[in-house]
Amino acid sequence: MAAQSAAAPGVRRKKFATPPVKNACLACRASRTRCDGGQPCANCRIRNRQCLYKPSRRGGARVRNKAKAGDTAQQQPSISPTSADEEVHQHPISLQDYVDPGAGLKQLQDIFPDSDFIFDDLFMPGVSSTIANGDGFPHASLGFDNLPISTVRTYKSDHAILDAYYVFIHPYFPILPPPTSIPTDQAVPKLQTDTDRFEHSFALSRPISLAISAILALIPCANDPNPAARESLLFRRKYAQYLAQCTIEAIEDENEILESSVAPHEALNRLPSEKVRDPFHSAVPAELESIVALDILSIYEYAQRGNIRKMQARAGQALLSAMELSLHCSTEEDEYTEARSRVWWMTYICASQSAIVASVEPSFVALAPSFTAKYPTLASDPEGFGILIQAQQAILKATQFVRCLKKTLADQGDMNHIYERMHELELSLEPLTNRADSWILPSSIGSPVDPTEEVVSRAIRCIARIKLNSARIKCHRYCAFSDAPVFSGKHCDLEGKSDGAGGAPELQHWPSCACSALSAQAMCTSSDANSASPHSHLSPHSDVLPGTGIGFPFTSHQSAQICLRAALNIAQSFDDIPYPNPSGQLTMPSFACCAMQSAYALLMVHEKTKTMYPQSGMGGPMVQSLLARLQSGLTSVSAALENYAMAFEALGGMRDQIRGAISPTMVFAT
């Protein structure tokens, strides 16, 4: 009683009858049910099943910084408030987990050891534990009396989770077969203080349902009056991370051999037992569910947590698992054919995209002849998936060109192969982008997902057009702008001002007619794209690199024209992406780095234009028209990133990079 009376005021007592055990049995962990730690536990005894334990991965009991009532005075002087810019780490964080290419992303630190720790912090009110809350503010877990109650999306069944997948995820990431009917969102908002209902709610156990739920948890609830509030943001962040960590643990548990814990000498003679359960999706075999979960988590790590190293790890593990099942060369025809095809090619896209955002060589041969699996099909657009995959291969190829160019320049190597490679790359990209820019998009922005997947066709064609035009910017960016930095930090293959790139070559001068030509180029319609190629009359070695004697196959002016058109096409494509869910929330933004390519080109053209025409009214209406188009394009790109950042925190870094490049100089004031 004395201990209870000494408890800190304002901290509520636990509502649970008994505290959770420090180590649950394997069966309870697999089924996500509460274990009492008995030998055997109550659940295993009732179900007449074997009850086995293995050591906790936490490495011992949780450390709680509880102060005894009598020691408060002695401990008080050592406690200092933590500022909003500081992180409180209970465990060392490896810098290798946060690689340089992700510097433009907001990175969320790994301060939670496992899902149990996160669960306790989320749903055990009254436990006085001074831990890092993710923003560096120590507090008694959930011990707030005067703050708004935060909510998060939850679902009552796998069927409800599947429907929510089709509503929010499928249009942008169609890794599962089409729905059989028009799905509806059946979210159940969960209050942060509603721990009793959590104890008796639907228990997630499948990797695929856990991974999907992690993405859904990031989407603000419709009844949240202030989803951008710090408390709401932290609750969604921590709950999503809890689900993501549970996903990884569930995948590990599926490969667990019980004998490994009690009789390791017998484990070598056994294989993990296959779990017999109803499929999550009737047209998707259970063996593919973990691959789907890893693909989804790869995008989660990138867009939500800004951890490119983990993005690569998740996508790489999914790729290896898919190839072990021979999905890359599958010719089997049965009711699962479409599922195998979609899982393979979406895994291929995830793995290649992780190499693109990290600006590294892919871990596989992108155009390997062994990749013979047929493309998936959309009922409303048989060519849709093929177009998306072709665009993915194009931007991967352009990214590797940028890497090769930078290495050659740094080593002062032979530029002849760069000249040839750039010429070949542009010859392959030009017809693809011209074709993409002439597409008439199906469906409408607000159409729901249905069995024909017409809105999916619209989304993946927009994504393909964004990637193709981004590839073209990558191809011409150095020739046009010498890669002079405009953003404060490095992002993808764009150098930042803080990375020692201030010594980049000066911007090349344009002829006096440049702005008029660029304005005319910007105002060209897509219908005359094939007949108005800006380099149809090029002569070789148009621009020579200083000190090399070797030039690019295009002039700076011609490459800038191509970059401008591509950047405006990207901005328009972001405007055209559908919003087929009630909240209007865009999701699965693995290609968001393309927005930075577009913003870079638009800002560079603006800088050159303002340099040549520094005073308002100079250059006449053509210059003013060009500046207006640049502002419109940047507005579209910024609005898309603002939408993404509402659910995916790391992309707020991209948004802030663009804002930082625009706001200080009021570049659009005319």
VOGU-3710 file (C-alpha; in Angstrom, 3 decimals, decimal comma):
1> maaqsaaapg> 0,000/0,000/0,000  2,871/2,340/0,757  4,290/1,734/-2,686  0,947/2,519/-4,254  0,536/5,728/-2,290  3,978/6,824/-3,395  3,096/6,490/-7,057  3,436/9,623/-9,137  0,210/11,638/-9,339  -1,654/11,544/-12,647
11> vrrkkfatpp> -0,423/8,054/-13,546  -3,284/5,596/-13,764  -3,039/2,064/-12,430  -2,872/-0,891/-14,786  -6,211/-2,290/-15,889  -4,776/-5,751/-16,525  -5,363/-8,345/-13,815  -1,813/-9,626/-14,173  1,181/-8,182/-15,975  2,411/-9,859/-19,168
21> vknaclacra> 5,123/-12,479/-18,785  8,618/-11,670/-19,954  8,809/-14,717/-22,214  5,824/-16,312/-23,958  5,825/-19,879/-25,278  6,336/-20,495/-28,991  2,722/-21,510/-29,575  1,325/-18,347/-27,967  3,789/-16,194/-29,832  2,768/-17,756/-33,131
31> srtrcdggqp> -0,944/-17,268/-32,447  -0,471/-13,807/-30,872  -2,369/-14,843/-27,759  -1,512/-13,936/-24,185  0,673/-16,469/-22,374  0,751/-16,931/-18,608  4,258/-18,421/-18,583  3,198/-21,708/-17,024  4,686/-25,164/-17,637  2,583/-25,790/-19,646
41> cancrirnrq> 0,753/-22,492/-20,048  -3,029/-22,314/-19,760  -3,561/-21,903/-23,524  -1,507/-24,984/-24,417  -3,090/-27,013/-21,626  -6,607/-26,175/-22,831  -5,714/-26,912/-26,460  -3,698/-30,025/-25,571  -0,635/-28,878/-27,463  3,088/-28,975/-26,781
51> clykpsrrgg> 4,296/-25,963/-24,790  7,897/-24,952/-25,516  9,890/-21,850/-24,653  12,962/-20,252/-26,147  15,089/-17,450/-24,677  13,850/-13,916/-25,241  15,671/-11,884/-27,890  15,486/-8,854/-25,604  18,498/-10,015/-23,632  16,983/-9,756/-20,181
61> arvrnkakag> 14,345/-7,890/-18,279  13,187/-4,490/-19,464  14,925/-1,593/-17,818  12,427/0,741/-16,185  13,735/3,988/-14,746  11,535/3,886/-11,663  12,537/6,147/-8,839  11,894/5,043/-5,259  9,881/7,472/-3,208  12,761/8,095/-0,857
71> dtaqqqpsis> 15,319/8,590/-3,624  13,443/11,287/-5,511  15,379/14,154/-3,986  18,750/12,552/-4,676  17,888/11,670/-8,266  16,201/14,921/-9,234  19,374/16,968/-9,948  20,588/14,425/-12,510  17,458/14,674/-14,629  17,625/17,207/-17,442
81> ptsadeevhq> 14,859/18,015/-19,889  15,259/16,679/-23,411  14,798/19,077/-26,289  12,658/18,317/-29,329  15,760/18,022/-31,498  17,438/15,365/-29,355  16,961/11,603/-29,548  17,029/9,449/-26,422  18,618/6,113/-27,270  18,400/3,123/-24,983
91> hpislqdyvd> 20,579/1,098/-27,323  23,415/2,137/-29,654  22,284/2,734/-33,217  24,507/1,564/-36,039  25,232/4,301/-38,544  25,338/1,636/-41,236  21,546/1,407/-40,998  21,240/4,939/-42,340  23,062/5,346/-45,639  23,920/8,596/-47,352
101> pgaglkqlqd> 21,506/8,368/-50,320  18,605/8,743/-47,896  19,778/12,049/-46,502  16,774/13,772/-48,024  14,439/11,558/-46,000  13,450/12,030/-42,393  14,890/9,008/-40,613  13,131/7,486/-37,596  15,497/5,885/-35,138  15,470/2,225/-34,053
111> ifpdsdfifd> 14,870/2,757/-30,330  12,503/-0,194/-29,756  14,053/-3,666/-29,294  11,043/-5,754/-30,303  7,276/-5,815/-30,662  6,626/-6,662/-26,990  8,387/-3,516/-25,856  6,414/-1,363/-28,299  3,160/-3,078/-27,307  3,719/-2,376/-23,623
121> dlfmpgvsst> 4,482/1,262/-24,305  1,369/1,637/-26,436  -1,256/-0,272/-24,495  -0,261/-0,493/-20,821  -1,417/2,756/-19,212  0,029/3,565/-15,824  3,380/1,879/-16,362  5,805/4,602/-15,328  8,638/4,149/-17,799  10,812/6,985/-18,937
131> iangdgfpha> 11,542/5,940/-22,497  12,103/7,756/-25,734  8,782/8,470/-27,383  10,266/8,799/-30,845  10,668/12,568/-30,767  12,952/12,745/-27,769  10,348/13,576/-25,108  10,537/11,264/-22,060  7,161/10,696/-20,471  5,157/8,262/-18,384
141> slgfdnlpis> 3,671/5,924/-20,970  0,194/7,157/-21,830  0,122/9,130/-18,611  -1,490/12,201/-20,170  -4,671/13,650/-18,751  -5,005/16,900/-20,653  -4,000/15,841/-24,171  -6,339/14,847/-27,035  -6,900/11,105/-27,332  -5,195/9,744/-30,452
151> tvrtyksdha> -6,718/7,147/-32,770  -5,399/4,582/-35,212  -6,953/2,323/-37,850  -7,654/-1,279/-36,882  -9,745/-4,036/-38,456  -11,845/-6,898/-37,101  -10,919/-9,641/-39,580  -8,573/-10,650/-42,372  -11,417/-10,026/-44,808  -11,697/-6,417/-43,610
161> ildayyvfih> -7,928/-5,987/-43,941  -8,056/-7,362/-47,485  -10,825/-4,944/-48,416  -8,809/-2,066/-46,958  -5,803/-3,201/-48,986  -7,858/-2,882/-52,169  -9,140/0,547/-51,153  -5,846/2,151/-50,080  -2,897/0,108/-51,413  -3,863/-1,881/-54,500
171> pyfpilpppt> -4,257/1,065/-56,928  -0,576/1,976/-56,481  0,851/-1,445/-55,629  -1,245/-4,191/-57,308  0,619/-7,191/-55,962  -2,550/-9,247/-55,347  -5,085/-10,412/-57,967  -8,032/-8,095/-58,702  -10,976/-7,893/-56,284  -14,126/-9,831/-57,066
181> siptdqavpk> -16,336/-6,880/-56,107  -16,013/-3,218/-55,182  -14,365/-3,186/-51,721  -15,263/-0,860/-48,868  -13,171/0,314/-45,965  -14,348/-1,140/-42,638  -11,862/0,514/-40,318  -12,473/0,491/-36,571  -10,822/3,554/-34,986  -8,953/2,549/-31,860
191> lqtdtdrfeh> -8,381/5,042/-29,085  -4,960/5,054/-27,508  -6,570/4,619/-24,080  -8,870/1,776/-25,141  -6,725/-1,074/-23,817  -9,571/-3,327/-22,685  -11,020/-3,587/-26,176  -7,548/-4,235/-27,568  -7,144/-7,278/-25,334  -10,283/-8,857/-26,829
201> sfalsrpisl> -9,950/-7,619/-30,416  -8,985/-9,558/-33,537  -5,504/-11,070/-33,131  -3,267/-10,572/-36,160  -0,905/-13,465/-36,829  -0,237/-13,678/-40,584  2,777/-11,783/-41,966  0,708/-10,464/-44,880  -2,119/-9,098/-42,722  0,373/-7,577/-40,291
211> aisailalip> 2,328/-5,849/-43,075  -0,814/-4,472/-44,713  -2,047/-3,292/-41,321  1,252/-1,463/-40,738  0,635/0,634/-43,857  -3,027/1,171/-43,006  -2,127/2,312/-39,485  -0,228/5,253/-40,964  -3,323/6,605/-42,731  -5,129/9,084/-40,460
221> candpnpaar> -8,581/8,098/-39,232  -11,505/10,042/-40,661  -12,736/10,962/-37,176  -9,353/12,264/-35,992  -9,937/16,021/-35,536  -6,227/16,831/-35,852  -4,284/14,003/-37,548  -1,181/16,182/-37,859  -0,976/16,756/-34,094  2,158/15,449/-32,433
231> esllfrrkya> 0,265/12,973/-30,244  -1,644/11,490/-33,183  1,500/11,272/-35,278  3,446/9,487/-32,563  0,665/7,015/-31,856  0,299/6,079/-35,547  4,067/5,851/-35,907  4,564/3,576/-32,910  1,554/1,396/-33,664  2,684/0,921/-37,273
241> qylaqctiea> 6,189/0,034/-36,114  4,715/-2,460/-33,656  2,888/-4,150/-36,565  5,961/-4,024/-38,798  8,079/-5,650/-36,091  5,389/-8,274/-35,559  5,520/-9,001/-39,294  9,221/-9,830/-39,158  8,741/-11,962/-36,044  5,844/-13,797/-37,698
251> iedeneiles> 7,994/-14,549/-40,749  10,719/-15,889/-38,470  8,214/-17,978/-36,528  6,989/-19,578/-39,758  10,513/-20,926/-40,268  10,954/-21,946/-36,644  11,740/-25,567/-35,732  10,609/-26,352/-32,195  13,454/-28,813/-31,676  15,974/-25,989/-32,197
261> svaphealnr> 15,116/-24,715/-28,724  14,985/-27,985/-26,788  16,891/-30,560/-28,847  19,166/-28,835/-31,393  20,832/-32,146/-32,329  17,492/-33,295/-33,750  16,689/-30,050/-35,583  19,044/-30,745/-38,515  16,902/-33,722/-39,479  13,699/-31,696/-39,589
271> lpsekvrdpf> 12,143/-28,955/-41,691  9,877/-26,165/-40,473  6,368/-27,548/-40,264  3,915/-26,016/-42,697  1,091/-24,159/-41,030  -2,310/-25,356/-42,115  -4,659/-22,387/-42,340  -7,185/-20,758/-44,564  -5,601/-18,540/-47,234  -5,608/-14,785/-46,724
281> hsavpaeles> -6,706/-14,454/-50,363  -8,463/-17,304/-52,156  -6,366/-16,809/-55,304  -2,983/-16,478/-53,532  -1,151/-19,569/-52,216  -0,011/-19,287/-48,609  3,647/-19,720/-49,590  3,576/-16,303/-51,304  2,187/-14,382/-48,341  5,551/-13,755/-46,663
291> ivaldilsiy> 7,003/-12,435/-49,943  4,124/-9,989/-50,264  4,686/-8,903/-46,658  8,396/-8,249/-47,258  7,667/-6,217/-50,393  5,203/-4,055/-48,487  7,668/-3,591/-45,638  10,389/-2,510/-48,074  8,238/0,476/-49,044  7,334/1,065/-45,386
301> eyaqrgnirk> 11,016/1,283/-44,441  11,672/3,788/-47,222  8,624/6,037/-47,104  7,819/5,953/-43,385  11,130/5,362/-41,642  13,660/6,687/-44,180  15,822/3,585/-43,751  17,140/2,687/-47,196  19,408/-0,049/-45,837  16,396/-1,904/-44,426
311> mqaragqall> 14,435/-1,225/-47,592  17,148/-3,051/-49,519  17,208/-5,881/-46,987  13,446/-6,471/-47,116  13,279/-6,305/-50,903  16,364/-8,493/-51,259  14,913/-11,144/-48,948  11,664/-11,086/-50,926  13,562/-11,461/-54,209  15,541/-14,461/-52,952
321> samelslhcs> 12,395/-16,130/-51,614  10,592/-15,553/-54,900  13,455/-17,043/-56,907  13,646/-20,031/-54,561  10,041/-20,726/-55,546  10,990/-20,257/-59,234  8,492/-17,440/-59,640  10,852/-15,716/-62,087  10,507/-18,521/-64,612  7,167/-20,038/-63,707
331> teedeytear> 5,153/-21,505/-66,576  2,557/-23,305/-64,480  -1,028/-22,604/-65,494  -3,614/-22,940/-62,729  -5,801/-20,778/-60,513  -2,674/-19,219/-58,970  -0,946/-18,195/-62,209  -1,884/-14,521/-61,967  -0,882/-14,373/-58,304  2,567/-15,836/-59,000
341> srvwwmtyic> 3,056/-13,418/-61,885  2,075/-10,353/-59,852  4,118/-11,319/-56,815  7,225/-11,917/-58,932  7,106/-8,718/-60,986  6,154/-6,479/-58,078  9,034/-8,029/-56,122  11,285/-7,304/-59,100  10,126/-3,666/-59,037  10,736/-3,386/-55,271
351> asqsaivasv> 14,250/-4,818/-55,536  15,234/-2,583/-58,447  13,668/0,478/-56,796  15,733/-0,107/-53,660  18,876/0,010/-55,815  17,660/3,224/-57,479  16,984/5,166/-54,266  20,257/3,917/-52,745  22,099/4,740/-55,975  23,929/1,394/-55,971
361> epsfvalaps> 24,301/-1,522/-58,330  21,300/-3,862/-58,111  21,881/-7,199/-56,432  20,613/-9,002/-59,529  20,868/-8,765/-63,305  17,936/-6,543/-64,229  17,487/-8,014/-67,704  18,488/-11,576/-66,891  17,379/-14,013/-69,595  16,106/-16,346/-66,885
371> ftakyptlas> 13,346/-13,867/-65,970  10,777/-15,432/-68,261  7,632/-15,192/-66,143  4,842/-13,642/-68,157  3,553/-10,216/-67,253  0,406/-9,881/-65,141  -2,748/-8,683/-66,865  -5,363/-6,052/-66,126  -8,803/-6,722/-67,528  -9,119/-3,090/-68,621
381> dpegfgiliq> -5,508/-2,663/-69,811  -3,607/-5,755/-70,994  -0,461/-3,681/-71,672  -0,448/-1,867/-68,331  1,928/-4,078/-66,366  4,352/-4,404/-69,275  4,526/-0,609/-69,518  5,220/-0,277/-65,796  7,999/-2,887/-65,859  9,572/-1,309/-68,942
391> aqqailkatq> 9,566/2,081/-67,192  11,189/0,517/-64,116  13,962/-0,945/-66,227  14,468/2,421/-67,948  14,917/4,414/-64,740  17,216/1,724/-63,333  19,339/1,989/-66,466  19,406/5,797/-66,215  20,449/5,610/-62,558  23,358/3,348/-63,436
401> fvrclkktla> 24,362/5,827/-66,155  24,490/8,620/-63,554  26,678/6,460/-61,301  29,023/5,693/-64,180  29,206/9,368/-65,208  30,042/10,544/-61,684  32,693/7,878/-61,236  34,298/8,701/-64,578  34,398/12,414/-63,744  35,806/11,757/-60,268
411> dqgdmnhiye> 38,502/9,464/-61,692  39,133/11,761/-64,672  38,593/8,755/-66,863  37,866/8,286/-70,540  34,624/10,074/-71,464  34,186/8,377/-74,847  32,051/5,589/-73,415  29,936/8,185/-71,557  29,219/9,930/-74,848  28,106/6,671/-76,470
421> rmhelelsle> 26,137/5,495/-73,460  24,237/8,783/-73,140  23,414/8,759/-76,834  22,110/5,186/-76,675  20,130/5,887/-73,511  18,398/8,904/-75,029  17,593/6,951/-78,208  15,777/4,372/-76,086  14,069/6,866/-73,761  12,746/9,372/-76,301
431> pltnradswi> 10,184/7,110/-78,010  9,061/5,676/-74,674  8,429/9,089/-73,108  6,787/10,470/-76,250  4,425/7,510/-76,243  3,729/7,892/-72,516  3,007/11,609/-72,863  0,381/10,884/-75,507  -1,608/8,409/-73,404  -5,279/9,090/-72,774
441> lpssigspvd> -5,683/7,947/-69,200  -8,644/5,695/-68,371  -11,082/6,073/-65,499  -11,193/9,190/-63,343  -9,277/10,442/-60,334  -11,965/9,400/-57,840  -13,153/6,084/-59,323  -13,133/3,138/-56,874  -11,213/-0,076/-57,407  -13,353/-2,698/-59,150
451> pteevvsrai> -12,741/-6,098/-60,801  -11,780/-4,434/-64,111  -8,983/-2,501/-62,331  -9,522/0,513/-64,565  -8,379/2,890/-61,849  -5,328/0,666/-61,308  -4,537/1,083/-64,996  -4,689/4,852/-64,602  -2,422/4,786/-61,548  0,298/2,536/-62,991
461> rciariklns> 0,360/4,479/-66,263  0,856/7,687/-64,277  3,620/6,014/-62,282  5,217/4,674/-65,475  5,131/8,141/-67,067  6,705/9,642/-63,943  9,517/7,081/-64,010  10,201/7,439/-67,739  10,434/11,218/-67,548  12,577/10,976/-64,423
471> arikchryca> 14,924/8,653/-66,315  15,217/11,276/-69,031  16,116/13,966/-66,492  18,801/11,691/-65,068  20,182/11,195/-68,568  20,436/14,942/-69,328  20,825/16,545/-65,898  24,589/16,925/-65,881  24,818/18,186/-69,444  22,073/20,737/-68,747
481> fsdapvfsgk> 22,991/21,971/-65,263  26,404/20,473/-64,359  24,625/18,932/-61,345  24,999/22,197/-59,411  23,275/21,569/-56,024  20,080/23,388/-55,090  18,889/21,305/-52,114  20,429/21,534/-48,665  21,071/17,799/-48,379  21,822/14,874/-50,636
491> hcdlegksdg> 18,934/12,852/-51,991  19,179/9,799/-54,278  21,817/10,812/-56,850  21,312/14,572/-56,353  24,198/16,205/-54,518  23,417/18,513/-51,618  24,966/21,840/-50,706  26,065/20,376/-47,382  27,953/17,491/-49,025  30,918/19,495/-50,201
501> aggapelqhw> 29,387/19,894/-53,626  29,726/23,665/-53,553  32,653/23,332/-55,909  30,472/22,038/-58,723  31,091/23,611/-62,133  29,408/26,911/-62,799  26,131/26,832/-64,691  26,722/26,962/-68,397  25,505/30,079/-70,192  22,578/29,916/-72,550
511> pscacsalsa> 22,150/31,996/-75,680  20,008/35,109/-75,350  17,070/33,396/-77,034  17,081/30,539/-74,527  14,116/31,584/-72,412  11,885/32,157/-75,385  12,791/28,728/-76,728  12,219/27,100/-73,350  8,859/28,803/-72,971  7,799/27,536/-76,359
521> qamctssdan> 9,043/24,087/-75,407  7,103/24,152/-72,145  3,916/25,136/-73,942  4,186/22,349/-76,530  1,318/19,887/-76,247  1,873/16,181/-75,979  0,220/15,688/-79,356  3,247/17,122/-81,171  5,828/15,415/-78,979  6,969/13,073/-81,715
531> sasphshlsp> 7,441/15,847/-84,257  9,065/18,396/-81,951  12,089/16,493/-80,680  14,553/19,055/-79,338  17,553/17,137/-80,643  16,429/15,850/-84,026  19,146/17,956/-85,698  22,001/17,440/-83,256  25,624/17,240/-84,301  28,032/15,137/-82,221
541> hsdvlpgtgi> 30,136/16,621/-79,409  27,866/19,631/-78,969  29,198/20,552/-75,507  32,770/19,837/-74,456  33,705/19,110/-70,849  36,534/21,378/-69,649  39,891/19,658/-69,716  38,676/16,496/-71,453  38,266/17,360/-75,096  35,235/15,051/-75,047
551> gfpftshqsa> 31,714/16,355/-75,062  28,137/15,227/-74,697  26,005/14,491/-77,737  23,761/17,437/-76,777  24,262/21,099/-75,946  23,435/22,423/-72,506  20,469/24,232/-73,998  19,077/21,117/-75,684  19,456/19,007/-72,542  17,771/21,744/-70,481
561> qiclraalni> 14,831/21,708/-72,895  14,477/17,956/-72,453  14,732/18,244/-68,653  12,115/21,002/-68,582  9,592/19,057/-70,606  10,213/15,917/-68,545  9,847/17,830/-65,260  6,533/19,373/-66,319  5,284/15,965/-67,453  6,140/14,532/-64,030
571> aqsfddipyp> 4,261/17,356/-62,322  1,218/16,760/-64,528  1,354/13,039/-63,825  1,271/13,662/-60,078  -1,876/15,707/-60,694  -3,361/12,817/-62,706  -2,739/10,070/-60,114  -6,132/8,798/-58,878  -7,460/9,099/-55,332  -9,822/6,091/-55,240
581> npsgqltmps> -10,244/6,089/-51,454  -12,556/8,278/-49,355  -9,685/10,062/-47,592  -7,915/11,086/-50,800  -4,679/9,698/-49,328  -1,912/8,604/-51,723  0,061/5,548/-50,580  2,998/3,296/-51,486  5,287/6,120/-52,736  8,388/4,085/-53,550
591> faccamqsay> 8,907/6,293/-56,632  8,720/9,603/-54,736  12,378/10,329/-55,530  11,160/11,183/-59,040  9,482/14,245/-57,513  12,919/15,476/-56,462  14,236/15,036/-60,008  11,339/17,104/-61,334  11,745/19,809/-58,681  15,486/20,006/-59,347
601> allmvhektk> 15,002/20,614/-63,071  12,250/23,188/-62,494  14,330/25,083/-59,924  17,413/25,073/-62,139  15,509/26,418/-65,143  14,011/29,078/-62,903  17,443/30,053/-61,582  18,862/30,400/-65,075  15,835/32,360/-66,253  16,005/34,808/-63,334
611> tmypqsgmgg> 19,753/35,190/-63,856  19,219/36,267/-67,451  16,126/38,375/-66,711  16,608/39,644/-63,139  14,016/42,417/-63,262  10,265/42,004/-63,451  8,942/42,520/-66,951  12,226/41,761/-68,711  11,843/39,338/-71,592  8,202/40,098/-72,129
621> pmvqsllarl> 5,237/37,723/-71,811  7,237/34,656/-72,880  9,449/34,853/-69,800  6,451/35,489/-67,547  4,671/32,513/-69,087  7,687/30,297/-68,459  7,929/31,403/-64,825  4,224/30,694/-64,353  4,635/27,187/-65,763  7,583/26,553/-63,457
631> qsgltsvsaa> 5,568/27,694/-60,448  2,616/25,521/-61,450  4,868/22,488/-61,824  6,536/22,988/-58,452  3,150/23,496/-56,839  1,943/20,139/-58,183  5,070/18,292/-57,039  4,966/19,933/-53,601  1,250/19,134/-53,194  1,869/15,461/-53,980
641> lenyamafea> 4,666/15,250/-51,405  2,473/17,055/-48,876  -0,204/14,405/-49,410  2,266/11,539/-49,055  3,866/13,088/-45,963  0,548/13,080/-44,086  0,857/9,279/-43,830  4,554/8,660/-44,574  6,757/10,776/-42,351  10,073/10,285/-44,132
651> lggmrdqirg> 8,740/11,950/-47,265  8,311/15,105/-45,241  12,060/15,413/-45,731  11,592/15,692/-49,500  8,847/18,259/-49,049  11,040/20,295/-46,708  13,994/20,117/-49,116  11,884/21,678/-51,870  10,456/24,283/-49,504  13,956/25,151/-48,352
661> aisptmvfat> 15,067/25,702/-51,921  12,102/27,959/-52,695  11,222/30,009/-49,626  14,462/31,885/-48,797  14,596/33,774/-52,100  10,892/33,916/-52,977  11,772/32,594/-56,397  8,249/32,940/-57,753  7,817/36,621/-56,961  7,419/38,326/-60,326
//
